[in-house]
Amino acid sequence: MFPLKTSFNIARGLLTQRHPVYVQFYVTARCNLTCKQCNVIYANADVQEVTLEQVEMMAENLAALGTGIVLLTGGEPFVRRDLPEIIGAFTRRGIHVRTQTNGLATEAQLKSAVANGARDISISLDSLIGDKQDFLNGSHDRSWAKAIHTIARVTQTYPASKSFAAFGTVLSPQNLAEIPNIIRFATRIGWHVSLVPAHIADPADAFNFRSYDREMLFPPTMYAMVDEVLDECLRLKREGYHLYDSPEFIDNIRRFIRGEGVNWRRRNDDRCDSPELYFAIRPNGDLEVCCDHILPESYPVWHEQFPRWYREGAIHREVHPITKRCPGCMYGSFPEISITAHYPLTTLERAGVFFRRSRQAKPWPFTADELLAIIDEINTEHPVDHSRAAALLEPVTRQADVTRRRTLKVMKP
C-alpha cells in the first residue's frame, strides 16, 4: 500500500527514532457531532485554521524531515472544503495520508479525496445499533445511518486493493458487549478495527482533548466483563479477524480502564516517543506534544525554520519534560507507533498488515442495504447480552441521576 519512498521513511524512522514516522494534523476544530467521549471541538476552538498555502509549506517541511504518515483529523476534516487539496499537498511529496472522519462525508468528497491520492480512511463506529451510536454521538438523529451509507460509499470509491479502511471504535461502558461483533463486521467487509478506551478527565486536572462525561468511566463492577471482552477480541485476532491492535496495546487498555497506569512506555524510560517518532499539529499549524498537551512556545510547522528547530533539538528540549511527567494515554495511534518501534513481534505483524493484507483485493463494493443485512446477520448469529452491562451500570446510572437532580435543585430559582 505504501509507495517505496514512504516505506523507506517509515522503516528509517522506526529504526533510528530520529525522524517523525507519524504526525496527527488537526485540520479543524469544527464538527457536525458532539460525541460524548470527545472534547476537541472546544479544545482547539481558540485558534485559526491554516491556509492552503501554509499547508503546502507544512508538507514541504515534513517531507524534508522524512515523515512517513500524516493523519488528517479534526473536528471533522471533511467540513474543510479544501480537504482534497490538503490531501494532495502531502501525497505529492510522498507522505502517506490517513483521513479520520465521523462518517458523514458525501460521495463527491470521497471521490475528490481519492483523486488527490487518498488510500487510507478511518471512520468512527462505536455500535452496530443505530440508536446507541446516535446517543454516543451526542444524540444526533440518524448519524449512525448516515455513517453506514458513507462506509458503503468508501467501498464504492476507494480502490479494492492497495488501500486500507478501518473503524475507530471507542471502548465505553455503553458499547463494551458489542466490540467483538464490530470486529466481525469489519472483517466481513474487508475493514479493520482500532480500539481506544474512553478518556475522561477531572476538570481540576484537565487534559486538552479528554471528555468530562463521567458516564463514560468504567465502574469496578465491569472490570471482569472488560477482561472477558478483551480476551475474546484477542481470540478473534488469533483466528484471523481484523483487529489492528497489538496484544501489548490490549493489555494496556485493561490497565488504563482500571486506573493502574499504562506501561507501554517502559522501553523508553517511561515516556512516550514524542517528538522523535510522532507529534501533533493544531489547526493553526503549531506543533503540540500530542492531543493532550500544548507547548507554551509556538513552533509553527509551516515556518521556514521548522526543520532546523526540529533537527537541532529545540523542540525536543521543550517536549521531553512534558512527556516524562505525563501519566500516559491510550489514544491508539501514538501508543501503537511506540509499540511497533520497541516490540519486534509487533513490527513484523504491522508489516504483514500493510504490505500484504492491504494489497489483497477486498470484497468491495457494498451498498448500504447489503451492509445493514450483514449487521443483522451478525447480531442474530452472535446475540449480545445488553442486560448484563446495563445491570452492572445501573448503580452508576442511578447515582448520576441523583447528582443531576441535586444540581437542578440548586440551580432552580
N, C-alpha and C positions, 0 to 999 in steps of 0.2 A: 504494500500500500504506500509506503514511503518512497519518494524518489531517492536516488543514490546520495545526493548531497545532504538531504535531511537525515538519512540513515547514518551517514558519516558523522554529522554533528551530534546526533543523539548518542552514538557509541562513544565518541570522544568526550562528550560532557559527562557521561556516566563513569568513564574510566578515570579521567583526570580530575573531575569535580572542580573545574575552573571555568566552565562555560555553562550558561543557563540552558539546561535541557528544555525547560518548560516555563512558560510565562502566562499568567492569567491577566487578561486585559478586560477590565470592566468598562465597556464602551459607553454605558449609560446607567443612570440610576432609575430611569423611568421604567415603569412596568404596568401591565394591564391586570395584574393579580396582586393580592395582598396575603401571600401564603403565611400560615401560622408559624412556620419554622424559620422565617426569613425576616431580616431587618434591613436589607440592602437598600430599599427604596428610601429609607431615612438616613442610613449611614453615609451615603455618597451624594445626598441631595444638595449639599452646600457647595459643590464645585461645578464649573462649566465643563462641557464636553469638548474634546479636542476637535479641531477641524480636520478635514481630509488631508490637507497639506501637511499638518503635523503628524498624522498617521503615517504618511509616506516617509517622513523623517524618522519616526519611531521604527518603522520596518527596516529602514536602512541601517540604523544603529544596532538593532537586534541581530540583523544578518551579519554585521561586522563582528559581533561577539560570538557568532556561531550558534545562535539559538535554534533549537530543533522544532519545537511545537509552541504555538500560541493558541490559547483558549480564548475565544471571544464570548463574553458573558455579560451580565448586567446586574440588576434590572433585566429587562427583556431586550436582547440585542436587536431583534427584528423591528423594534419601534424606530430604529435609526434607518431612514430611507436610503442612506448611503452605505448600508452594511455590505452589499455586494462589492462595492469599490474598496471597502476596508479589507474584506477578504482577499481581493486581488492584490492589494498592496503587499501583503505578506507572501502569498503563494508565488507571485512573480519573482520573489527573492529566494525561493527555495525553502521557505518556512512552512511547515505543515500547520494547517488551521483546523481546529475543532470548534464547532459552534454549539453553545449550550442554550437551549430555549425551553420555554414553558409549554410549547406545543401549539401555539396559536398562529403560526406563520401561514401565509397564503401560498397557493401553488405558484403564483408568479414570483414571490420572494424566494422560494426554494429553487426554482429554475434559474433565477438570476444568480443565486449563490453558487450553484453547480457550474454555471457558465464562467464564473470567476475563480474556479479551482476548488470549491468546497467538496470534500470527500468524506468528511467525518462530522457526525452530528450526535448530540446527546439531548434527549427530550425528558422532561420531568414526568415521571409516572409513579405514583405512590399507592395506587389501588386499582383493582380490577372491578370496582363498584363505583358507578358514576356519582352517586350522592356523597359517598365518603370522600372521593377526590375533590369534589366541589367544596365540601366542608374544609378540607385541609388547604385548599387554595384560597381560603378566606371567604367561603360561602358565595362563590361566583357561579351562578347557574350555568349549566351546560359547558363548563370549562373542560370537563373530562371528555365529553362527546366531541368537542372541537379538537382536543388533543388526539383522539383516536383517528379522526379524519386527517390530521396532519401526519400522523405515523403512516397512514396509507399513502399520502402524497409523497413522503420521503421514499417509500418503496417504488413509487412510480417515476420519480425524477432523478434520484441518485443511482449511479451505476451499480448493478447487482454484484459485481466483483471489484476488487481493489478499492473498497470503501469500507467504512466502519460506522455502525449505528448502535447506540446504547441508550438504556433508560437510566437516568439518575434518580435513584429511589431513596427517599429519606425514611429511615427507620424510626418509628414512633410507637407509643403505646396503642394508637388507634389503628395502625395497619400491620402490626407485628405478625399476626397469624397469616397474613396474605403473602408474605415475602416469598415463600417457595413457589407459589403459583405465579407470581410475577416473573420469576426466573424461568418457569416452564413456558410461559407465554413468550418471553423474549427469545428463548432457544427455538421454539417452534417457528418463529418468523425470521430467524437469522440475525437477531439482535443480541446484545449483551446487557447485563445489569451491573451497575456500580452502586454499592450501598454507602450511605452516610447516616450515622446516627444524628438525631436532632440535637442541636447545640443550644442550650438555654443559659443565659447569663443572669446574674443577680444585678439589679440596677445599681447597687452600691459598688459593684466591681464589673463595670460594663466592658464588653468587647465590641469591636466595630460592627460585626455582622450578626451576632447571636441574638436570637429572639428572647423575649421576656415572658413568653406564654408558658406558664407552669404546667398546663395540661399536656405539654409535650415531654415532660420528665417521666422516666420510668420509676414507679414505686418499687420498693424492695420485694413486694409480693409478686412482681412479674419477673424477677431475675431468673428463676428456674425456667420459665417459659422462654425467656430470651435465649438461654443456653440450648433448649430443645430446638428452637427455630434455627439458630445459627449452626447447630450440628447438622440439621437437615440440609441447610444450604451447602455446607461443605461436602456432605454426601452426594448431593446433586452435582456439585462441581467435579468430584472424582468420577462420576458416571458420564461426564462429558457435557453437562449442561453449562450454559454460557454465563457463569458468574465470574466477573472480571477480577474481583477482589482476591488477594492472596490470603492464605491461612494466617500469616502474621497479622495482617490487617484485621481479619475477623476476630482473632484473639484480642486485639486491642479495642475492638468495638465492645466486647464483654467488659473489659476493664473500664472503659470510658463511661459506659452506662452505669456501672456500679460506683463511679466516683473514685476509683482506685488509682487513677493516674496512668497515662499511656507510657509504654516502654519501647515503642518502635524506634526511638531516637538513641537507644543505648549504645549503638555502634558509632555514634557521632558525638560523644562527650555530652550526651543528654540535651542536645539542642537540635533543632531542625536544620535543614541544609539550605536555608535562605541566607544570602543571595547566591551561593555557589551553584546550586542546581536549579533553583527556581526563585521567583518573586512575583509580585502582583503589580498592576498598574491601575491607578484610579482613573475615572472618566476624564480628568483634566490632563492626564499624561504623567503625573507624578508617580515615581516608584514608591511602593509600600512593601513592608516586610511580607505581608500576607493579607488575607481578608480581615484578620482580626486586629492588626497593628499598623498604625500610620506613623511614619517617621516625622519627627519635629522639624527637620530640614527638608526643603523641596529639592528633589532631583528629577527634573523633567526628562523622561526617556527620549523625547523628541529633540532635546537640546544637542547642539553640535559637540559639546564637551562630554556627553554622557558616556561614550565608550572609554574615554580617558578616566573619568571618575570611577568607572567600574574596574578597569584593569589595574589602576594604581591603588585600589583598596579603600578609597574614601567611603564608598557605600558600605563595604564590609565592616568598617570600624563603627559605623552608625547602627548597623543591623545586629551584630553579634551580641551586644549586651541585652538586647530585647529578646532574641531567641533563647538566650541562656536562662533568663528568668521566667520565660513563658511556661506555663504548666503543660502546654501541648494541646493539640486538637486532633480531630478525626475527619477533617474536611477532604476526604477522598484523595484528590489528585496529589497534593503535596506529600502526605504520608506515603502514598504508593510510589511516588518517584524516589523517595529516600529508601524505601524497602527494596525497590528494584535495583538501586545502586549498591546497597550494602548486603543484600542477601542473594547469593549466586543462583539458587534454585528458582527464585522469583524472576531473576534476569532471563533465565532460559525459558521460563513459562511465557513471559511477556513477548519474547522474540517469536515464540510459536503462534501467539495470538495475532500479532501484527504482520508477521512475514509469511505466515502460512494460512491461517484461518481467514484473515481478511481478504486474501486473494481468491478464495473459493467463491464460486457463484452462490448467491443467496436465493431462497425460494420466492423471489420478488417477480412481479408486483403483487400487491394485495389491494382489494377495495376495503372501504370501511366496514361494509356488511360482512365481508369474509373475516375481518379481524374480530368483529363482535361475535361471530359464530364460533371462532376459536376460543375466545374468552369464555363463552357459555359452556363449551365442551370441557375446558379445563376446570372450571368451577364445579361442573357436575361430576367429573371423574375424581376430583380431589376436593371434596367439600371442606370448607373452613369452619371451625368451631368458634364463631364470633362470640358466643355466650361466655366462654371461658375468660377471654380477655376482658369482656365487659364486667364480669363478676369480680375479677381482680382489680379493676379500675374503680369499681363502684364506691368504695370508701373515699378515694381521692376525689372523684367527681362530686360526691355529696359535700365534702369539705369545701371544694371550690364554690359550690352553690351557696353555702353558708357565708363564705367570705364575700361573695358578690352582694348578697342581701344586706350584710352588715355595712358594706361600702355605700350602697344605695341609701340606706337608712341615715348614715352620717351625712351624705350629700343632700338629702331631702330638705328643702327649706322649711 
